[in-house]
Each structure stands twice: as structure tokens, then as C-alpha cells.
Amino acid sequence: MTTIATTTDVRLRRYRLVPVTDRRWRVTDAAGRVIGHVDRTGDPHTPRYRARRFRVSTGGFLELGEFWHLEDAVAVLHDSR
């Protein structure tokens, strides 16, 4: 399990990144609830991170955007709650 670095925004430190594959993490909050997924895209030299949130009402994922930093992808999941 991966945690957000202590140098990152305080509001993001309570989230955990649980590996699903080598390119996807499930993002959980402090209570263990899944708030979304982050996928690593691009090549190893220029990785990008795509944030997606599951919406029960549509039965699918809502794309929230692609970011240069993992912390930014987690922040958009936090902000979309």
C-alpha cells in the first residue's frame, strides 16, 4: 500500500493508494472507503496520471482528468467528493 508523501497537501495525507495492477491504484480514504481510481498512462519517461470516480447513478466511471503528478490526480478525487 502506498501513502501520499508527508510533504504533500495535508488534506491528501489521509488517502491510501492500494495497487490493483502495476498501472492502477484504488484510492481509499481513512475509513477504507474507495473514492476512485488513478491510472498511470504514458511512457516511463513522461508518466501521466488519470483520475476516475465511479458513479452509481450511471453505473460507470466519470473521467476527472489527466495530470502530470500523482498528488494532483488524488487531489481532484478529493475535491470531487
PyMOL Python script that loads the backbone (N, CA, C, O; Angstrom):
from pymol import cmd

cmd.read_pdbstr("""\
ATOM      1  N   MET A   1       0.853  -1.169   0.000  1.00  0.00           N
ATOM      2  CA  MET A   1       0.000   0.000   0.000  1.00  0.00           C
ATOM      3  C   MET A   1       0.901   1.234   0.000  1.00  0.00           C
ATOM      4  O   MET A   1       1.927   1.265   0.679  1.00  0.00           O
ATOM      5  N   THR A   2       0.515   2.226  -0.751  1.00  0.00           N
ATOM      6  CA  THR A   2       1.262   3.468  -0.862  1.00  0.00           C
ATOM      7  C   THR A   2       0.507   4.579  -0.151  1.00  0.00           C
ATOM      8  O   THR A   2      -0.723   4.623  -0.174  1.00  0.00           O
ATOM      9  N   THR A   3       1.242   5.461   0.471  1.00  0.00           N
ATOM     10  CA  THR A   3       0.623   6.626   1.097  1.00  0.00           C
ATOM     11  C   THR A   3       1.092   7.876   0.366  1.00  0.00           C
ATOM     12  O   THR A   3       2.079   7.841  -0.369  1.00  0.00           O
ATOM     13  N   ILE A   4       0.390   8.966   0.570  1.00  0.00           N
ATOM     14  CA  ILE A   4       0.777  10.242  -0.009  1.00  0.00           C
ATOM     15  C   ILE A   4       1.911  10.812   0.842  1.00  0.00           C
ATOM     16  O   ILE A   4       1.867  10.729   2.069  1.00  0.00           O
ATOM     17  N   ALA A   5       2.916  11.386   0.203  1.00  0.00           N
ATOM     18  CA  ALA A   5       4.096  11.904   0.892  1.00  0.00           C
ATOM     19  C   ALA A   5       3.729  12.955   1.932  1.00  0.00           C
ATOM     20  O   ALA A   5       2.769  13.706   1.761  1.00  0.00           O
ATOM     21  N   THR A   6       4.503  12.999   3.004  1.00  0.00           N
ATOM     22  CA  THR A   6       4.235  13.962   4.076  1.00  0.00           C
ATOM     23  C   THR A   6       4.482  15.399   3.629  1.00  0.00           C
ATOM     24  O   THR A   6       4.018  16.331   4.286  1.00  0.00           O
ATOM     25  N   THR A   7       5.197  15.597   2.537  1.00  0.00           N
ATOM     26  CA  THR A   7       5.436  16.942   2.032  1.00  0.00           C
ATOM     27  C   THR A   7       4.265  17.454   1.198  1.00  0.00           C
ATOM     28  O   THR A   7       4.254  18.611   0.780  1.00  0.00           O
ATOM     29  N   THR A   8       3.287  16.593   0.960  1.00  0.00           N
ATOM     30  CA  THR A   8       2.127  16.929   0.145  1.00  0.00           C
ATOM     31  C   THR A   8       1.058  17.617   0.989  1.00  0.00           C
ATOM     32  O   THR A   8       1.091  17.561   2.218  1.00  0.00           O
ATOM     33  N   ASP A   9       0.136  18.249   0.329  1.00  0.00           N
ATOM     34  CA  ASP A   9      -1.003  18.924   0.947  1.00  0.00           C
ATOM     35  C   ASP A   9      -1.583  18.076   2.083  1.00  0.00           C
ATOM     36  O   ASP A   9      -1.857  16.890   1.900  1.00  0.00           O
ATOM     37  N   VAL A  10      -1.764  18.678   3.232  1.00  0.00           N
ATOM     38  CA  VAL A  10      -2.245  17.978   4.433  1.00  0.00           C
ATOM     39  C   VAL A  10      -3.549  17.239   4.172  1.00  0.00           C
ATOM     40  O   VAL A  10      -3.720  16.128   4.674  1.00  0.00           O
ATOM     41  N   ARG A  11      -4.470  17.805   3.413  1.00  0.00           N
ATOM     42  CA  ARG A  11      -5.772  17.166   3.193  1.00  0.00           C
ATOM     43  C   ARG A  11      -5.661  15.858   2.417  1.00  0.00           C
ATOM     44  O   ARG A  11      -6.601  15.063   2.429  1.00  0.00           O
ATOM     45  N   LEU A  12      -4.540  15.615   1.743  1.00  0.00           N
ATOM     46  CA  LEU A  12      -4.385  14.392   0.951  1.00  0.00           C
ATOM     47  C   LEU A  12      -3.693  13.270   1.708  1.00  0.00           C
ATOM     48  O   LEU A  12      -3.727  12.122   1.264  1.00  0.00           O
ATOM     49  N   ARG A  13      -3.075  13.567   2.823  1.00  0.00           N
ATOM     50  CA  ARG A  13      -2.277  12.561   3.538  1.00  0.00           C
ATOM     51  C   ARG A  13      -3.094  11.407   4.088  1.00  0.00           C
ATOM     52  O   ARG A  13      -2.543  10.335   4.339  1.00  0.00           O
ATOM     53  N   ARG A  14      -4.387  11.595   4.281  1.00  0.00           N
ATOM     54  CA  ARG A  14      -5.213  10.524   4.851  1.00  0.00           C
ATOM     55  C   ARG A  14      -5.604   9.469   3.813  1.00  0.00           C
ATOM     56  O   ARG A  14      -6.166   8.433   4.168  1.00  0.00           O
ATOM     57  N   TYR A  15      -5.312   9.724   2.533  1.00  0.00           N
ATOM     58  CA  TYR A  15      -5.664   8.774   1.484  1.00  0.00           C
ATOM     59  C   TYR A  15      -4.584   7.722   1.312  1.00  0.00           C
ATOM     60  O   TYR A  15      -3.399   7.985   1.517  1.00  0.00           O
ATOM     61  N   ARG A  16      -5.010   6.533   0.935  1.00  0.00           N
ATOM     62  CA  ARG A  16      -4.107   5.411   0.685  1.00  0.00           C
ATOM     63  C   ARG A  16      -4.289   4.972  -0.751  1.00  0.00           C
ATOM     64  O   ARG A  16      -5.391   5.013  -1.298  1.00  0.00           O
ATOM     65  N   LEU A  17      -3.190   4.549  -1.351  1.00  0.00           N
ATOM     66  CA  LEU A  17      -3.216   4.040  -2.713  1.00  0.00           C
ATOM     67  C   LEU A  17      -2.963   2.543  -2.659  1.00  0.00           C
ATOM     68  O   LEU A  17      -1.872   2.097  -2.304  1.00  0.00           O
ATOM     69  N   VAL A  18      -3.976   1.779  -3.012  1.00  0.00           N
ATOM     70  CA  VAL A  18      -3.895   0.322  -2.978  1.00  0.00           C
ATOM     71  C   VAL A  18      -3.663  -0.160  -4.403  1.00  0.00           C
ATOM     72  O   VAL A  18      -4.502   0.085  -5.269  1.00  0.00           O
ATOM     73  N   PRO A  19      -2.537  -0.846  -4.676  1.00  0.00           N
ATOM     74  CA  PRO A  19      -2.275  -1.290  -6.040  1.00  0.00           C
ATOM     75  C   PRO A  19      -3.320  -2.299  -6.524  1.00  0.00           C
ATOM     76  O   PRO A  19      -3.655  -3.251  -5.820  1.00  0.00           O
ATOM     77  N   VAL A  20      -3.823  -2.072  -7.729  1.00  0.00           N
ATOM     78  CA  VAL A  20      -4.740  -3.003  -8.387  1.00  0.00           C
ATOM     79  C   VAL A  20      -3.960  -3.745  -9.468  1.00  0.00           C
ATOM     80  O   VAL A  20      -4.059  -4.965  -9.593  1.00  0.00           O
ATOM     81  N   THR A  21      -3.184  -2.994 -10.246  1.00  0.00           N
ATOM     82  CA  THR A  21      -2.240  -3.536 -11.227  1.00  0.00           C
ATOM     83  C   THR A  21      -0.978  -2.692 -11.109  1.00  0.00           C
ATOM     84  O   THR A  21      -0.880  -1.829 -10.236  1.00  0.00           O
ATOM     85  N   ASP A  22      -0.012  -2.941 -11.989  1.00  0.00           N
ATOM     86  CA  ASP A  22       1.203  -2.131 -11.942  1.00  0.00           C
ATOM     87  C   ASP A  22       0.977  -0.718 -12.469  1.00  0.00           C
ATOM     88  O   ASP A  22       1.863   0.128 -12.351  1.00  0.00           O
ATOM     89  N   ARG A  23      -0.195  -0.447 -13.051  1.00  0.00           N
ATOM     90  CA  ARG A  23      -0.501   0.883 -13.593  1.00  0.00           C
ATOM     91  C   ARG A  23      -1.796   1.482 -13.032  1.00  0.00           C
ATOM     92  O   ARG A  23      -2.260   2.511 -13.522  1.00  0.00           O
ATOM     93  N   ARG A  24      -2.375   0.854 -12.019  1.00  0.00           N
ATOM     94  CA  ARG A  24      -3.641   1.352 -11.452  1.00  0.00           C
ATOM     95  C   ARG A  24      -3.623   1.211  -9.939  1.00  0.00           C
ATOM     96  O   ARG A  24      -3.178   0.202  -9.392  1.00  0.00           O
ATOM     97  N   TRP A  25      -4.127   2.269  -9.269  1.00  0.00           N
ATOM     98  CA  TRP A  25      -4.297   2.255  -7.816  1.00  0.00           C
ATOM     99  C   TRP A  25      -5.743   2.568  -7.474  1.00  0.00           C
ATOM    100  O   TRP A  25      -6.390   3.382  -8.133  1.00  0.00           O
ATOM    101  N   ARG A  26      -6.235   1.915  -6.444  1.00  0.00           N
ATOM    102  CA  ARG A  26      -7.532   2.243  -5.860  1.00  0.00           C
ATOM    103  C   ARG A  26      -7.236   3.238  -4.745  1.00  0.00           C
ATOM    104  O   ARG A  26      -6.390   2.975  -3.891  1.00  0.00           O
ATOM    105  N   VAL A  27      -7.916   4.368  -4.744  1.00  0.00           N
ATOM    106  CA  VAL A  27      -7.686   5.407  -3.740  1.00  0.00           C
ATOM    107  C   VAL A  27      -8.758   5.262  -2.668  1.00  0.00           C
ATOM    108  O   VAL A  27      -9.953   5.322  -2.958  1.00  0.00           O
ATOM    109  N   THR A  28      -8.316   5.069  -1.419  1.00  0.00           N
ATOM    110  CA  THR A  28      -9.245   4.903  -0.308  1.00  0.00           C
ATOM    111  C   THR A  28      -9.030   6.023   0.708  1.00  0.00           C
ATOM    112  O   THR A  28      -7.935   6.571   0.834  1.00  0.00           O
ATOM    113  N   ASP A  29     -10.103   6.346   1.429  1.00  0.00           N
ATOM    114  CA  ASP A  29      -9.983   7.371   2.466  1.00  0.00           C
ATOM    115  C   ASP A  29      -9.596   6.709   3.788  1.00  0.00           C
ATOM    116  O   ASP A  29      -9.356   5.503   3.834  1.00  0.00           O
ATOM    117  N   ALA A  30      -9.536   7.486   4.843  1.00  0.00           N
ATOM    118  CA  ALA A  30      -9.100   6.986   6.152  1.00  0.00           C
ATOM    119  C   ALA A  30     -10.008   5.885   6.694  1.00  0.00           C
ATOM    120  O   ALA A  30      -9.556   5.029   7.454  1.00  0.00           O
ATOM    121  N   ALA A  31     -11.282   5.900   6.310  1.00  0.00           N
ATOM    122  CA  ALA A  31     -12.234   4.876   6.765  1.00  0.00           C
ATOM    123  C   ALA A  31     -12.194   3.629   5.889  1.00  0.00           C
ATOM    124  O   ALA A  31     -12.887   2.653   6.172  1.00  0.00           O
ATOM    125  N   GLY A  32     -11.390   3.651   4.830  1.00  0.00           N
ATOM    126  CA  GLY A  32     -11.291   2.499   3.939  1.00  0.00           C
ATOM    127  C   GLY A  32     -12.263   2.519   2.773  1.00  0.00           C
ATOM    128  O   GLY A  32     -12.315   1.566   1.996  1.00  0.00           O
ATOM    129  N   ARG A  33     -13.044   3.605   2.638  1.00  0.00           N
ATOM    130  CA  ARG A  33     -13.985   3.719   1.519  1.00  0.00           C
ATOM    131  C   ARG A  33     -13.231   4.066   0.242  1.00  0.00           C
ATOM    132  O   ARG A  33     -12.341   4.916   0.249  1.00  0.00           O
ATOM    133  N   VAL A  34     -13.592   3.406  -0.846  1.00  0.00           N
ATOM    134  CA  VAL A  34     -12.979   3.689  -2.140  1.00  0.00           C
ATOM    135  C   VAL A  34     -13.559   4.993  -2.678  1.00  0.00           C
ATOM    136  O   VAL A  34     -14.777   5.148  -2.763  1.00  0.00           O
ATOM    137  N   ILE A  35     -12.680   5.931  -3.040  1.00  0.00           N
ATOM    138  CA  ILE A  35     -13.167   7.190  -3.605  1.00  0.00           C
ATOM    139  C   ILE A  35     -12.902   7.283  -5.106  1.00  0.00           C
ATOM    140  O   ILE A  35     -13.439   8.165  -5.777  1.00  0.00           O
ATOM    141  N   GLY A  36     -12.083   6.386  -5.632  1.00  0.00           N
ATOM    142  CA  GLY A  36     -11.830   6.378  -7.070  1.00  0.00           C
ATOM    143  C   GLY A  36     -10.600   5.574  -7.426  1.00  0.00           C
ATOM    144  O   GLY A  36     -10.042   4.851  -6.601  1.00  0.00           O
ATOM    145  N   HIS A  37     -10.188   5.718  -8.685  1.00  0.00           N
ATOM    146  CA  HIS A  37      -9.002   5.043  -9.191  1.00  0.00           C
ATOM    147  C   HIS A  37      -8.091   6.058  -9.863  1.00  0.00           C
ATOM    148  O   HIS A  37      -8.545   7.066 -10.403  1.00  0.00           O
ATOM    149  N   VAL A  38      -6.802   5.770  -9.818  1.00  0.00           N
ATOM    150  CA  VAL A  38      -5.814   6.551 -10.558  1.00  0.00           C
ATOM    151  C   VAL A  38      -5.028   5.577 -11.418  1.00  0.00           C
ATOM    152  O   VAL A  38      -4.512   4.573 -10.926  1.00  0.00           O
ATOM    153  N   ASP A  39      -4.942   5.881 -12.707  1.00  0.00           N
ATOM    154  CA  ASP A  39      -4.186   5.062 -13.658  1.00  0.00           C
ATOM    155  C   ASP A  39      -2.957   5.821 -14.110  1.00  0.00           C
ATOM    156  O   ASP A  39      -3.019   7.023 -14.366  1.00  0.00           O
ATOM    157  N   ARG A  40      -1.836   5.115 -14.210  1.00  0.00           N
ATOM    158  CA  ARG A  40      -0.634   5.714 -14.787  1.00  0.00           C
ATOM    159  C   ARG A  40      -0.695   5.478 -16.293  1.00  0.00           C
ATOM    160  O   ARG A  40      -0.848   4.342 -16.742  1.00  0.00           O
ATOM    161  N   THR A  41      -0.577   6.543 -17.065  1.00  0.00           N
ATOM    162  CA  THR A  41      -0.609   6.438 -18.516  1.00  0.00           C
ATOM    163  C   THR A  41       0.705   6.995 -19.059  1.00  0.00           C
ATOM    164  O   THR A  41       1.539   7.477 -18.292  1.00  0.00           O
ATOM    165  N   GLY A  42       0.889   6.932 -20.353  1.00  0.00           N
ATOM    166  CA  GLY A  42       2.108   7.451 -20.962  1.00  0.00           C
ATOM    167  C   GLY A  42       3.250   6.467 -20.835  1.00  0.00           C
ATOM    168  O   GLY A  42       3.067   5.328 -20.404  1.00  0.00           O
ATOM    169  N   ASP A  43       4.431   6.922 -21.216  1.00  0.00           N
ATOM    170  CA  ASP A  43       5.605   6.045 -21.146  1.00  0.00           C
ATOM    171  C   ASP A  43       6.366   6.294 -19.842  1.00  0.00           C
ATOM    172  O   ASP A  43       6.070   7.250 -19.127  1.00  0.00           O
ATOM    173  N   PRO A  44       7.344   5.440 -19.530  1.00  0.00           N
ATOM    174  CA  PRO A  44       8.066   5.581 -18.254  1.00  0.00           C
ATOM    175  C   PRO A  44       8.799   6.916 -18.091  1.00  0.00           C
ATOM    176  O   PRO A  44       9.030   7.355 -16.964  1.00  0.00           O
ATOM    177  N   HIS A  45       9.165   7.560 -19.194  1.00  0.00           N
ATOM    178  CA  HIS A  45       9.904   8.815 -19.111  1.00  0.00           C
ATOM    179  C   HIS A  45       8.995  10.024 -18.913  1.00  0.00           C
ATOM    180  O   HIS A  45       9.429  11.044 -18.377  1.00  0.00           O
ATOM    181  N   THR A  46       7.741   9.918 -19.341  1.00  0.00           N
ATOM    182  CA  THR A  46       6.786  11.025 -19.188  1.00  0.00           C
ATOM    183  C   THR A  46       5.445  10.483 -18.707  1.00  0.00           C
ATOM    184  O   THR A  46       4.460  10.505 -19.446  1.00  0.00           O
ATOM    185  N   PRO A  47       5.406   9.992 -17.460  1.00  0.00           N
ATOM    186  CA  PRO A  47       4.138   9.433 -16.960  1.00  0.00           C
ATOM    187  C   PRO A  47       3.080  10.512 -16.770  1.00  0.00           C
ATOM    188  O   PRO A  47       3.385  11.667 -16.475  1.00  0.00           O
ATOM    189  N   ARG A  48       1.847  10.106 -16.944  1.00  0.00           N
ATOM    190  CA  ARG A  48       0.677  10.947 -16.663  1.00  0.00           C
ATOM    191  C   ARG A  48      -0.214  10.113 -15.755  1.00  0.00           C
ATOM    192  O   ARG A  48      -0.091   8.889 -15.703  1.00  0.00           O
ATOM    193  N   TYR A  49      -1.106  10.778 -15.044  1.00  0.00           N
ATOM    194  CA  TYR A  49      -1.992  10.100 -14.102  1.00  0.00           C
ATOM    195  C   TYR A  49      -3.427  10.509 -14.376  1.00  0.00           C
ATOM    196  O   TYR A  49      -3.747  11.697 -14.370  1.00  0.00           O
ATOM    197  N   ARG A  50      -4.301   9.524 -14.617  1.00  0.00           N
ATOM    198  CA  ARG A  50      -5.710   9.767 -14.931  1.00  0.00           C
ATOM    199  C   ARG A  50      -6.555   9.409 -13.714  1.00  0.00           C
ATOM    200  O   ARG A  50      -6.454   8.303 -13.183  1.00  0.00           O
ATOM    201  N   ALA A  51      -7.384  10.348 -13.279  1.00  0.00           N
ATOM    202  CA  ALA A  51      -8.275  10.134 -12.134  1.00  0.00           C
ATOM    203  C   ALA A  51      -9.674   9.801 -12.636  1.00  0.00           C
ATOM    204  O   ALA A  51     -10.189  10.442 -13.553  1.00  0.00           O
ATOM    205  N   ARG A  52     -10.287   8.779 -12.016  1.00  0.00           N
ATOM    206  CA  ARG A  52     -11.648   8.369 -12.382  1.00  0.00           C
ATOM    207  C   ARG A  52     -12.426   8.063 -11.112  1.00  0.00           C
ATOM    208  O   ARG A  52     -11.906   7.444 -10.183  1.00  0.00           O
ATOM    209  N   ARG A  53     -13.674   8.502 -11.084  1.00  0.00           N
ATOM    210  CA  ARG A  53     -14.560   8.248  -9.945  1.00  0.00           C
ATOM    211  C   ARG A  53     -15.743   7.421 -10.431  1.00  0.00           C
ATOM    212  O   ARG A  53     -16.323   7.706 -11.479  1.00  0.00           O
ATOM    213  N   PHE A  54     -16.099   6.385  -9.656  1.00  0.00           N
ATOM    214  CA  PHE A  54     -17.259   5.566 -10.001  1.00  0.00           C
ATOM    215  C   PHE A  54     -18.527   6.273  -9.571  1.00  0.00           C
ATOM    216  O   PHE A  54     -18.628   6.750  -8.440  1.00  0.00           O
ATOM    217  N   ARG A  55     -19.491   6.340 -10.466  1.00  0.00           N
ATOM    218  CA  ARG A  55     -20.795   6.944 -10.181  1.00  0.00           C
ATOM    219  C   ARG A  55     -21.863   5.855 -10.253  1.00  0.00           C
ATOM    220  O   ARG A  55     -22.089   5.257 -11.305  1.00  0.00           O
ATOM    221  N   VAL A  56     -22.506   5.613  -9.132  1.00  0.00           N
ATOM    222  CA  VAL A  56     -23.551   4.595  -9.057  1.00  0.00           C
ATOM    223  C   VAL A  56     -24.706   4.945  -9.992  1.00  0.00           C
ATOM    224  O   VAL A  56     -25.289   4.065 -10.625  1.00  0.00           O
ATOM    225  N   SER A  57     -25.030   6.231 -10.073  1.00  0.00           N
ATOM    226  CA  SER A  57     -26.187   6.655 -10.874  1.00  0.00           C
ATOM    227  C   SER A  57     -26.035   6.315 -12.354  1.00  0.00           C
ATOM    228  O   SER A  57     -27.028   6.056 -13.034  1.00  0.00           O
ATOM    229  N   THR A  58     -24.799   6.314 -12.860  1.00  0.00           N
ATOM    230  CA  THR A  58     -24.585   5.995 -14.272  1.00  0.00           C
ATOM    231  C   THR A  58     -24.067   4.585 -14.467  1.00  0.00           C
ATOM    232  O   THR A  58     -24.061   4.068 -15.584  1.00  0.00           O
ATOM    233  N   GLY A  59     -23.634   3.964 -13.390  1.00  0.00           N
ATOM    234  CA  GLY A  59     -23.104   2.606 -13.489  1.00  0.00           C
ATOM    235  C   GLY A  59     -21.744   2.551 -14.172  1.00  0.00           C
ATOM    236  O   GLY A  59     -21.355   1.510 -14.701  1.00  0.00           O
ATOM    237  N   GLY A  60     -21.028   3.655 -14.161  1.00  0.00           N
ATOM    238  CA  GLY A  60     -19.720   3.691 -14.809  1.00  0.00           C
ATOM    239  C   GLY A  60     -18.817   4.731 -14.182  1.00  0.00           C
ATOM    240  O   GLY A  60     -19.155   5.368 -13.184  1.00  0.00           O
ATOM    241  N   PHE A  61     -17.666   4.881 -14.796  1.00  0.00           N
ATOM    242  CA  PHE A  61     -16.674   5.813 -14.275  1.00  0.00           C
ATOM    243  C   PHE A  61     -16.798   7.173 -14.929  1.00  0.00           C
ATOM    244  O   PHE A  61     -17.098   7.286 -16.118  1.00  0.00           O
ATOM    245  N   LEU A  62     -16.564   8.198 -14.138  1.00  0.00           N
ATOM    246  CA  LEU A  62     -16.522   9.566 -14.605  1.00  0.00           C
ATOM    247  C   LEU A  62     -15.055   9.976 -14.669  1.00  0.00           C
ATOM    248  O   LEU A  62     -14.358   9.981 -13.654  1.00  0.00           O
ATOM    249  N   GLU A  63     -14.593  10.319 -15.870  1.00  0.00           N
ATOM    250  CA  GLU A  63     -13.211  10.757 -16.049  1.00  0.00           C
ATOM    251  C   GLU A  63     -13.072  12.168 -15.478  1.00  0.00           C
ATOM    252  O   GLU A  63     -13.832  13.066 -15.841  1.00  0.00           O
ATOM    253  N   LEU A  64     -12.102  12.359 -14.587  1.00  0.00           N
ATOM    254  CA  LEU A  64     -11.906  13.659 -13.954  1.00  0.00           C
ATOM    255  C   LEU A  64     -10.722  14.421 -14.530  1.00  0.00           C
ATOM    256  O   LEU A  64     -10.565  15.612 -14.260  1.00  0.00           O
ATOM    257  N   GLY A  65      -9.894  13.758 -15.312  1.00  0.00           N
ATOM    258  CA  GLY A  65      -8.784  14.449 -15.955  1.00  0.00           C
ATOM    259  C   GLY A  65      -7.481  13.687 -15.877  1.00  0.00           C
ATOM    260  O   GLY A  65      -7.370  12.672 -15.189  1.00  0.00           O
ATOM    261  N   GLU A  66      -6.484  14.203 -16.606  1.00  0.00           N
ATOM    262  CA  GLU A  66      -5.124  13.655 -16.594  1.00  0.00           C
ATOM    263  C   GLU A  66      -4.178  14.713 -16.042  1.00  0.00           C
ATOM    264  O   GLU A  66      -4.338  15.908 -16.290  1.00  0.00           O
ATOM    265  N   PHE A  67      -3.187  14.241 -15.286  1.00  0.00           N
ATOM    266  CA  PHE A  67      -2.299  15.141 -14.564  1.00  0.00           C
ATOM    267  C   PHE A  67      -0.859  14.671 -14.666  1.00  0.00           C
ATOM    268  O   PHE A  67      -0.595  13.494 -14.911  1.00  0.00           O
ATOM    269  N   TRP A  68       0.074  15.602 -14.476  1.00  0.00           N
ATOM    270  CA  TRP A  68       1.494  15.271 -14.511  1.00  0.00           C
ATOM    271  C   TRP A  68       1.951  14.649 -13.197  1.00  0.00           C
ATOM    272  O   TRP A  68       2.948  13.928 -13.172  1.00  0.00           O
ATOM    273  N   HIS A  69       1.234  14.920 -12.100  1.00  0.00           N
ATOM    274  CA  HIS A  69       1.654  14.428 -10.784  1.00  0.00           C
ATOM    275  C   HIS A  69       0.556  13.579 -10.150  1.00  0.00           C
ATOM    276  O   HIS A  69      -0.630  13.895 -10.250  1.00  0.00           O
ATOM    277  N   LEU A  70       0.967  12.510  -9.504  1.00  0.00           N
ATOM    278  CA  LEU A  70       0.046  11.614  -8.815  1.00  0.00           C
ATOM    279  C   LEU A  70      -0.769  12.367  -7.769  1.00  0.00           C
ATOM    280  O   LEU A  70      -1.974  12.146  -7.647  1.00  0.00           O
ATOM    281  N   GLU A  71      -0.128  13.247  -7.020  1.00  0.00           N
ATOM    282  CA  GLU A  71      -0.822  14.001  -5.976  1.00  0.00           C
ATOM    283  C   GLU A  71      -1.946  14.863  -6.551  1.00  0.00           C
ATOM    284  O   GLU A  71      -2.975  15.046  -5.900  1.00  0.00           O
ATOM    285  N   ASP A  72      -1.762  15.395  -7.760  1.00  0.00           N
ATOM    286  CA  ASP A  72      -2.813  16.200  -8.395  1.00  0.00           C
ATOM    287  C   ASP A  72      -4.021  15.343  -8.748  1.00  0.00           C
ATOM    288  O   ASP A  72      -5.160  15.794  -8.625  1.00  0.00           O
ATOM    289  N   ALA A  73      -3.780  14.108  -9.187  1.00  0.00           N
ATOM    290  CA  ALA A  73      -4.882  13.203  -9.509  1.00  0.00           C
ATOM    291  C   ALA A  73      -5.668  12.847  -8.247  1.00  0.00           C
ATOM    292  O   ALA A  73      -6.896  12.768  -8.284  1.00  0.00           O
ATOM    293  N   VAL A  74      -4.969  12.632  -7.133  1.00  0.00           N
ATOM    294  CA  VAL A  74      -5.646  12.339  -5.862  1.00  0.00           C
ATOM    295  C   VAL A  74      -6.398  13.578  -5.383  1.00  0.00           C
ATOM    296  O   VAL A  74      -7.492  13.458  -4.831  1.00  0.00           O
ATOM    297  N   ALA A  75      -5.834  14.754  -5.584  1.00  0.00           N
ATOM    298  CA  ALA A  75      -6.498  15.998  -5.161  1.00  0.00           C
ATOM    299  C   ALA A  75      -7.816  16.196  -5.886  1.00  0.00           C
ATOM    300  O   ALA A  75      -8.790  16.635  -5.275  1.00  0.00           O
ATOM    301  N   VAL A  76      -7.869  15.882  -7.175  1.00  0.00           N
ATOM    302  CA  VAL A  76      -9.130  16.053  -7.901  1.00  0.00           C
ATOM    303  C   VAL A  76     -10.173  15.049  -7.408  1.00  0.00           C
ATOM    304  O   VAL A  76     -11.363  15.364  -7.386  1.00  0.00           O
ATOM    305  N   LEU A  77      -9.753  13.861  -7.017  1.00  0.00           N
ATOM    306  CA  LEU A  77     -10.695  12.908  -6.423  1.00  0.00           C
ATOM    307  C   LEU A  77     -11.229  13.468  -5.104  1.00  0.00           C
ATOM    308  O   LEU A  77     -12.428  13.394  -4.835  1.00  0.00           O
ATOM    309  N   HIS A  78     -10.347  14.020  -4.295  1.00  0.00           N
ATOM    310  CA  HIS A  78     -10.763  14.633  -3.026  1.00  0.00           C
ATOM    311  C   HIS A  78     -11.748  15.763  -3.276  1.00  0.00           C
ATOM    312  O   HIS A  78     -12.789  15.836  -2.624  1.00  0.00           O
ATOM    313  N   ASP A  79     -11.430  16.637  -4.208  1.00  0.00           N
ATOM    314  CA  ASP A  79     -12.257  17.815  -4.476  1.00  0.00           C
ATOM    315  C   ASP A  79     -13.596  17.464  -5.117  1.00  0.00           C
ATOM    316  O   ASP A  79     -14.539  18.250  -5.028  1.00  0.00           O
ATOM    317  N   SER A  80     -13.701  16.303  -5.761  1.00  0.00           N
ATOM    318  CA  SER A  80     -14.948  15.925  -6.444  1.00  0.00           C
ATOM    319  C   SER A  80     -15.919  15.199  -5.526  1.00  0.00           C
ATOM    320  O   SER A  80     -16.998  14.800  -5.965  1.00  0.00           O
ATOM    321  N   ARG A  81     -15.558  15.019  -4.259  1.00  0.00           N
ATOM    322  CA  ARG A  81     -16.434  14.309  -3.318  1.00  0.00           C
ATOM    323  C   ARG A  81     -17.662  15.085  -3.006  1.00  0.00           C
ATOM    324  O   ARG A  81     -18.501  14.628  -2.230  1.00  0.00           O
TER     325      ARG A  81
END
""", "prot")
cmd.dss("prot")
cmd.show_as("cartoon", "prot")
cmd.util.cbc("prot")
cmd.orient("prot")
